[in-house]
């Protein structure tokens, strides 16, 4: 049997999440993480299912994609299939034909693993590289230092506080209490934690959610934000340290995050929290 493109439906999401968990490795380039699907789950299971695509052969998933907004496909590939020509050519065929239902017409972007054959084929098809992003990673072999601020693990009764900080950290955010509860009900959240940092006056000043991919695998920070009225006081670094500690308690081998290289403030914050920059990554894009 050849390669099958599928929208897995809500019932098939757990299989896609499971594949993403298996593929996470500290030696791999930055790639789509089960936490990325977990964060998308704030829109609900049906919306998440509608945004996921899988490519399989003989019942085994070889690639998973997430339509993370209009015209953006975030995709990763099974480690032993990065250089498989049949898969790479099928992926390129599917993403370049709007009638396949993967990407629309017009300007579109694809995030794919650095070094995978699909990158070379997209370049040959005229896809250019977009602005660089900086992945950062912190090893969790050793214990993590005290963040220096009070940290709260958010449960359902405190979702409103988490949402309030997130909305004050990200301009234009439409995150809601209902969205947090939908996210927390998704299977990826079973290995996740939402954290709040507080200042000396008891005000919530920063928020982060961390996502484990299972013991011995890298965990993800997505998202992290500092309340706009409490910036430049070190709270971003503090909660990022707390995020590393939370992932270590969940058994993660490392903590990772990715931010636009142009966001020098964010890069500096993560570095100050012990996260080491990795080689930059770039999306591929096709103009309208």
N, C-alpha and C positions, 0 to 999 in steps of 0.2 A: 504494500500500500504506500502511496505517496504521502506528501506532507499535506496536512489538513489545517486550514485556517478556521478558527472557531471563536464565536462570542460565547463564553462558557455558561452564561446565565448565573443567577444567584446560587443555584445548587452546585455549580462547578467552581465557584470562587475558591473554596478551600483547597482544591487541587492546585490551582495557580499559586496560591500563597505558599503551599507546601513546597512547590518547585523552587520558588524564590528563596525560601529558607535554605534549601539544600545547596543552592549555588553560591551563597555568601561565603567569602573566604578572605582572610587578611592579605593574601598575596594577589588578589584579583584587583583590577581597576574599579573605580567607583561605578556602581551599577544600580539598577532598579532594585529596591529592597522591599521586603514584605511590609515594612513600616510606611512606605509610600502608598501602598494600597490601603493600609490602616488609616492614614490621615485622610485619604480620599473618601473613606467610609462615612465621614461626617455628612455626606450627601445621601446616605442610605445604601442598603444592600443592592437595590435594583439599579440605582444610578451607577454604583461601582461596577456592577456586572456589565452594564451597557458600555462602560468605558474600557473594559479589559478585552484584549485579544490574545489568543494562544495559537501557537503553531505546533502541531504534534505529528508523530509518525508511529504507527502501530501502538497507539494508546499512550505513548510517552511524550510529555511536553518538552519541546526543544527550545522554545522562545516564548516570552511573555511580554506583552506591550500594554501600556496604560495611556489612554488618551487624556492627558492631564491638561485640559483646557483646549480652546479652539486652535486647531492646527499644530498641536504638539503631541508627538508620540514618544513616550519614554519606554525604551525597549531593552531587554537583556536576553542573553542566550546561554544555554547550558554550557558549562566550561569545556566539555569535550566536543562541542559543536561550533566553536568560534571560527574554525577554518573550513567548515564543511561547505563545499561549493553549492550543492543542491539546495541546502537551506538558505544560504546567503542570496542566491538568485531568486528563490521564491519570495523571500522577504522584500527584496527590491521590487519585484513585480507587483506585490500586493500593496506596497506603500505608494507606488507611483501611479496606480490606477484607481481613481476616485470611485469607480463603480464597485470596487471590492469592499468598500465600506470601512477602510482603515483610516485614510486621511482624505480630507476634502480637497477641492480645487483651490488654487490660490497659494499664497505664501504659507509654507508648512515647515516645521522643524522635526528632526528625529534625533533623539539621544540614544546612542548605541555604545557598547563597550569599546574602549580604545583597543586597537590592535585586531579587532574582529574583521573577517573578510568582508562583511557587509559594508564596512567603512570604505574599503577600496572600491567596491562596486558602485556605491553611491557617488564617490568622487568621479569615477569614469562616466557616470550618467550626468555629470555637471552639477552635482550638489556641492555647494561651497561650505566653508566652516564659519560658524557664528562667533559671538563674543565668548571669551574664555571664562570658565568657572574654576574655582580653586577647591578641590576636596581637602579636608583636613582630618587627621586621624590621631587618636590618643590611645596608646597601648594601656591595657588594663591588667597587666601582669602583677604590678605592685599596687598596694593599697592607695586610695585616693585621699588627698589632704582635705581637711575641713574647709568648706566653702566660706566660712566666716559670716554667714547670715542664716537666719532661720528659714528652713525649708519644710514645706508641707507637701505630703503626697495627697493629691486631690481625689476625693471620692465623689459619688453622685451628688451628695448634699452640698458640695463646694464647687460644683461645675460652674455656677454663675460667676464666682470670683475669678476662675480661670478664664472664662469667656470675656469678662470685662477687661482683664489685662491684655489679652490677645487683641481685642478690638482697639485698645489704646496703643498698642505697639505697631499695628499694621494699618496704614491708611487705606481706607476703602474696604476693610475686612467686613464680611457679612456673616461671620461665625456666630452661632446662636447656642443657647443652652440645649435646644433640641439637637443641634448638630453634634455637640459634645456627647450627649447620651447615645446618639446613633453610632458615633465612632467607638464609644466604649462597649457597645453591644456587638461589634464586629469581631470575628475570630482573631485577627492580628492583635487586638488589644489585650488578649489573655496574657501576652508577654510584653506589655507596655506599662508605662507609668506617666501620669501627668504631674508636674511639680510646679509649685509656686514659691517664690522667694519673697521675704518680707523685710522691710527696713526696721530701724529701731523704734519707729512710731507705730508699728503694727500694720503698715500699709502694704498691700501686695504690689510688688514693683516689677517682677519679671516672671515669665512663664515658659515652660518647655515641656514637650512630650518626647519620651524616649521609647524606642522600639527594639526589643530583642529579637534576634533570629534563631535563638536557641543557644544552649551552652557551647562555648568554644568557637562562636561565630561573631563577626562584627555586628554591633548594634548601631542604630541610627538616631540622631536628633532631628526631629521634624514635627513642628517648627520650634524655634526659640525666638522670643521677643522681649524687649524691655519697654515698660510703660513710658510714653513720650514725656511725661512730667518727671521722670526719675532717671533720666539718662546721664551718662558721664559721672557716675558714682561707683562704677565697678560691679554693678549688679548683673550685667551680662556675663562677665567672666565668672562671677560667683555661681550663678545658676548653671553655667556650662560645666563647672567643676562638679556641682551636685548631680548633673546629668550623667557624668562619667561614673560617679559613685553608684548611682542607681543602676546603671547598666552592669557594672561589676557585680552588684548583688544579684542580678538576674543571670549571671554566668557568662556575660559577653566577653569576648577576647579583646575587643577594642571598641572605642566609640568613634563614630565618624559623622561628618556633616559636610555639606557642600554649599558654597555661596558664590555669587558673581565676583570675579576677580576685581571688578571695578568698585565693589563695596569694601573699600580698604578698612573702614572702621570695623566691619564684621570680621574680616580676616584677622585684624589685630586683636580683637576680643578673643577669638578662638585660640590664637597663638598664646595669649597671656594666660589662658586656662590650660596650657599644656598640650594643645593639639598641634601636630606638625603638618605643615602644608605638603601635599602630594603633587605630582605632576598635573598641570592644568588639563582640563578636558573641554571639548567644544562640541556643540550640537552640529549636525549637518542641516542645511536649509536649502529649500528650493523656492525661488521667487515665483510670483504669480505668472 
